[in-house]
Amino acid sequence: MGDKHATILRMVTAYYVLQQAETNEVYSVDDRFKRSFSFSHLYTGISYSEVTDFLEMRRPSRDRDPEREPVHKNNFEKLRKLLVWLYGSKSEDVSPVVKSQNPDLGKLKEVLSDKQATKQLEASGDLNAATITATPIDVRFSRHLFVATEELQKALQSLDGFDPETQSELQSVAESAVKRANLILNTINSVIDSLEKSSTEK
């Protein structure tokens, strides 16, 4: 059929997952928070090993027909959590944590790869906070630094827009930014110097 990305396989598997949830009164699509139903959230989600591992279900495979009951009954509570994260619950007044497939589905994938972050999401329903927990601190640091550099570049490019008569408070903001940048730089230099010294002594 020319379906190189196994889209039809994933769609059928996702349909069986929903059918299983409906039949066993785990979750009803009619209870979704939004009027629209983003079926692609589910059939894209089950292409991720993090999602299928969370549900403890076999991943869809081209070499076998989709399972009609892909999720074991022992994991129905996990299935309900996943569907509520994807679609929310009108009866419980819970909005979905996946507001849009990009970037939220990727965030959910990242969270489900980390047990602590998954527990945080289960407890709080806060996808962004759980994503921070799931992201290694060194990765978070580099991301923040790149974003800050990019934003400073934008500010530099629009520097002509500074009006000293109406924006005098920006001087203290800029001074604070410089202090923080110097603190980061000094810390980085100190760590690098320490590593180079340690390497030389060896």
C-alpha positions in Angstrom: 0.0 0.0 0.0 3.1 2.2 0.0 2.6 3.0 3.7 6.3 3.3 4.6 5.6 4.8 8.0 3.1 2.1 9.2 0.5 4.8 9.6 -2.4 2.5 8.9 -1.1 -0.1 11.2 -0.8 2.5 14.0 -4.2 3.9 13.3 -5.8 0.4 13.5 -3.9 -0.3 16.7 -5.0 3.0 18.2 -8.6 2.2 17.2 -8.4 -1.1 19.1 -7.0 0.7 22.1 -9.9 3.1 22.1 -12.4 0.3 21.5 -10.9 -1.6 24.4 -11.1 1.5 26.7 -14.8 2.1 25.7 -15.8 -1.6 26.1 -14.2 -1.9 29.5 -15.5 1.5 30.7 -11.9 2.7 31.1 -12.5 5.9 29.2 -15.1 7.3 26.9 -14.3 9.4 23.9 -17.5 11.3 24.5 -16.0 12.4 27.8 -13.1 14.3 26.1 -12.6 17.8 27.2 -12.5 19.4 23.8 -15.2 19.2 21.1 -12.6 18.2 18.5 -11.0 14.7 18.7 -7.3 14.6 17.8 -7.0 10.9 16.9 -3.5 11.4 15.7 -2.3 12.1 19.2 -3.0 8.5 20.1 -1.8 6.7 16.9 1.3 8.9 16.9 1.9 8.3 20.6 1.8 4.5 20.3 4.7 4.7 17.8 6.9 5.8 20.7 8.4 3.0 22.8 8.0 5.3 25.9 4.2 5.2 25.5 3.9 1.4 24.7 6.3 0.7 27.6 4.2 2.8 29.9 1.1 0.7 28.9 3.2 -2.5 28.9 1.8 -3.3 25.5 3.6 -4.8 22.4 4.6 -2.2 19.9 2.8 -2.3 16.5 4.8 -4.5 14.1 4.5 -4.9 10.3 5.0 -8.7 10.6 1.8 -9.3 12.5 -1.8 -8.2 12.5 -2.8 -5.5 15.1 -3.9 -7.0 18.4 -7.6 -6.5 19.2 -6.9 -6.1 22.9 -3.4 -4.6 22.9 -3.5 -3.4 26.6 -3.7 -6.0 29.4 -6.4 -5.4 31.9 -3.9 -4.9 34.7 -2.8 -1.7 32.9 -6.3 -0.2 32.4 -5.5 2.5 35.0 -2.4 3.5 33.0 -4.5 3.5 29.8 -7.0 5.8 31.5 -4.3 8.2 32.6 -2.8 8.3 29.1 -6.1 9.0 27.5 -6.9 11.8 30.0 -3.5 13.3 29.3 -4.2 13.2 25.6 -7.9 14.2 25.7 -8.9 15.4 29.1 -12.1 14.6 30.9 -15.2 16.7 30.7 -16.9 15.0 33.6 -13.9 15.6 35.9 -13.3 19.1 34.4 -9.7 18.1 33.5 -8.1 19.6 30.4 -5.6 17.5 28.4 -1.9 18.1 29.1 -1.3 17.6 25.3 -2.7 20.9 24.0 -1.1 20.4 20.6 0.8 17.5 19.1 3.9 19.7 18.7 5.6 20.1 21.1 3.4 18.6 23.8 3.3 15.0 22.6 7.1 15.1 22.5 7.2 16.4 26.0 4.9 13.6 27.2 7.2 11.1 25.5 10.2 12.6 27.3 8.3 12.5 30.7 7.3 8.8 30.2 11.0 7.9 29.7 11.7 8.9 33.4 9.9 7.2 36.3 10.2 10.2 38.6 8.9 12.6 36.0 6.0 10.2 35.2 5.1 10.1 38.9 5.2 13.9 39.0 2.8 14.1 36.0 0.5 11.6 37.6 0.4 13.6 40.8 0.3 17.1 39.5 -1.0 17.0 35.9 1.6 19.6 35.1 3.4 18.5 31.9 5.9 21.4 31.8 7.0 20.8 35.4 7.3 17.0 34.7 9.3 17.7 31.5 11.9 19.8 33.6 12.2 16.8 36.0 12.8 14.5 33.0 15.4 16.6 31.5 19.0 16.1 32.8 20.3 19.2 34.5 23.2 19.6 32.1 20.8 19.6 29.2 18.6 22.2 30.9 21.6 24.4 31.5 22.8 24.4 27.9 19.2 25.0 26.7 18.7 28.0 29.0 22.1 29.4 28.0 21.4 29.1 24.2 17.9 30.6 24.7 19.3 33.5 26.8 22.0 34.2 24.2 19.4 34.2 21.4 17.2 36.6 23.3 20.1 38.9 24.0 20.9 38.9 20.3 17.4 40.0 19.6 17.6 42.8 22.2 20.9 44.0 20.6 19.3 44.1 17.2 16.5 46.2 18.5 18.6 48.5 20.7 17.6 51.5 18.7 14.2 51.1 20.3 15.5 52.1 23.8 14.0 55.3 25.0 15.8 56.7 28.1 12.8 58.9 29.0 10.3 56.1 29.3 12.4 53.0 29.8 15.0 54.2 32.4 14.3 51.1 34.5 15.8 49.0 31.8 19.3 50.1 32.8 19.0 48.1 36.1 17.6 45.2 34.1 20.6 45.3 31.8 23.0 45.5 34.8 21.4 42.5 36.4 21.7 40.6 33.1 25.4 41.4 33.0 26.0 40.3 36.6 24.3 37.0 36.0 26.2 36.5 32.7 29.5 37.2 34.5 28.6 34.8 37.3 27.9 32.0 34.8 31.1 32.8 32.9 33.2 32.9 36.0 31.7 29.6 37.2 32.4 27.9 33.8 35.9 29.2 33.7 36.6 28.1 37.3 35.3 24.5 36.5 37.3 24.3 33.3 40.5 25.6 35.1 40.0 23.1 37.9 39.7 20.2 35.4 42.7 21.3 33.4 44.8 21.6 36.7 43.6 18.2 37.8 44.5 16.7 34.4 48.0 18.3 34.4 48.7 16.9 37.9 47.9 13.4 36.7 
